[in-house]
Amino acid sequence: MASRNHTVVTQFFFVAFSNSLELQISLFFLVLLLYLITVVGNILIIMITVVDPALQSPMYFFLRNLSFLEIGYTSATIPKMLVNFLSEDTSISFLGCATQMYFFSFLGITECCLLAAMAYDRYMAICHPLRYTAKMSRGVCLQLSTVSWLIGVLMGVGQTTFMFTLPYCGPNKINHFFCDLPPLLKLACTETYRNEIAVFTIAVTFVMVPFLLILVSYIRILHTILSIPSAAGRSKTFSTCSSHLIVVTLFFGSGIVTYLRPKSSYSLNTDKLLSLFYSVVSPMLNPLIYSLRNKEVKEAVRRVMARKIFI
Ligand SMILES: *[C@@H]1O[C@H](CO)[C@@H](O)[C@H](O)[C@H]1NC(C)=O
C-alpha cells in the first residue's frame, strides 16, 4: 500500500508567499540582493584569509571554512526560491526536493558543528593561551573541520532518506520557500507523530549538543575575561570572540525558535518569515560581522587594497 501511495506524488508545489505581484517582485529583489551580498562577501573572506599572512591562525581557518559552507548553504535554497517568486510554475520534482533538503540539512548541521569548533578555538585561545599553539595545530583544525563535514553528510543522508521513505499521497503543496523538514512532514500521509519525534530528537541532538558545547565554552571564556584586572584588557580579550558570539546567537537563535518550538505554537507564516532569517539573512551577516567588527580583517583588507593599487 505504501509503495503504491508513493507513486501518487511525483512533484511538489510551493505556495506563493502572497497574491500580490508587487510584493512577490519586491521579495525577489530583496532576496536577490541579500544573496549577492552573501556570495560576494563570503568569497572575499575566503580570498583574504588565503592571501593575507596575518590571517593564518585557526580562527581564520575556521572562518574560511564557514564562508565556504555559507555559499553552498544559501545556493541550495535561494536560486530556486528566486525563481518561485516570479514564475507561475512553482513546482519542484520529488528528487529536486530531496536534493534541496539533503544539502540544506547537511550544511546546516555542519554549520552547527563548525560554530562549535570555532567556540572551542576561542576557548583555548582565551582560557589556555600558553597551550594554545600546541593544542590548536594545523592538524587538529583539519580534524575538527573534517569531522564537522562528516557529521553533516551522514546526518543529511539520514534525515533525507528518512523523510523520503515516508509515503506522500497528496496534498502536495509546500507552504514554505524551500523543502524544509517541518512543512514536508506535514504532507506525509502517515501518522506523523512518531516522525515528528524522530525529527525532533535528531534536531535536539545535532543542534543542541554543539549549542551546549558553545555555551560551556562561553561560560568559561566569560569567567576568564571577568578575572582580568584591567578594563582595557577585558575589552581587548572580549573583542577577539565577539564576532563569533554574534554569529552564533543569530544562527542558533533563529534555528532553535523555528525547529524546537512545540508543535501547538506553529504558525506557518511566522515560520516562513523566520526561515528567511536563518536561510538568507544570517549567512549574509557572517562576513559583514567578521569584517566590520574585526580589526585584523579590516587591516588585511586595507593591506590587500593598498597592494593592488600599488601594483
Ligand atoms: C573546509 O574543510 C574541509 C574539511 O577539512 C575541506 O575539505 C575544505 O577544503 C575546507 N574548505 C576551505 C575553503 O577551507
The ligand as an SDF file (V2000), in Angstrom:
LIG
                    3D

 14 14  0  0  0  0  0  0  0  0999 V2000
   36.8470   23.1200    4.7730 C   0  0  0  0  0  0  0  0  0  0  0  0
   37.1880   21.9340    5.4670 O   0  0  0  0  0  0  0  0  0  0  0  0
   37.0800   20.7320    4.7170 C   0  0  0  0  0  0  0  0  0  0  0  0
   37.3970   19.5750    5.6380 C   0  0  0  0  0  0  0  0  0  0  0  0
   38.5650   19.7740    6.3710 O   0  0  0  0  0  0  0  0  0  0  0  0
   37.9800   20.7910    3.4990 C   0  0  0  0  0  0  0  0  0  0  0  0
   37.8470   19.6270    2.7210 O   0  0  0  0  0  0  0  0  0  0  0  0
   37.6430   22.0210    2.6690 C   0  0  0  0  0  0  0  0  0  0  0  0
   38.5170   22.1470    1.5810 O   0  0  0  0  0  0  0  0  0  0  0  0
   37.7270   23.2750    3.5210 C   0  0  0  0  0  0  0  0  0  0  0  0
   37.3510   24.4370    2.7240 N   0  0  0  0  0  0  0  0  0  0  0  0
   38.0080   25.6090    2.7560 C   0  0  0  0  0  0  0  0  0  0  0  0
   37.5790   26.6500    1.7730 C   0  0  0  0  0  0  0  0  0  0  0  0
   38.8810   25.8320    3.5600 O   0  0  0  0  0  0  0  0  0  0  0  0
  1  2  1  0
  1 10  1  0
  2  3  1  0
  3  4  1  0
  3  6  1  0
  4  5  1  0
  6  7  1  0
  6  8  1  0
  8  9  1  0
  8 10  1  0
 10 11  1  0
 11 12  1  0
 12 13  1  0
 12 14  2  0
M  END
$$$$
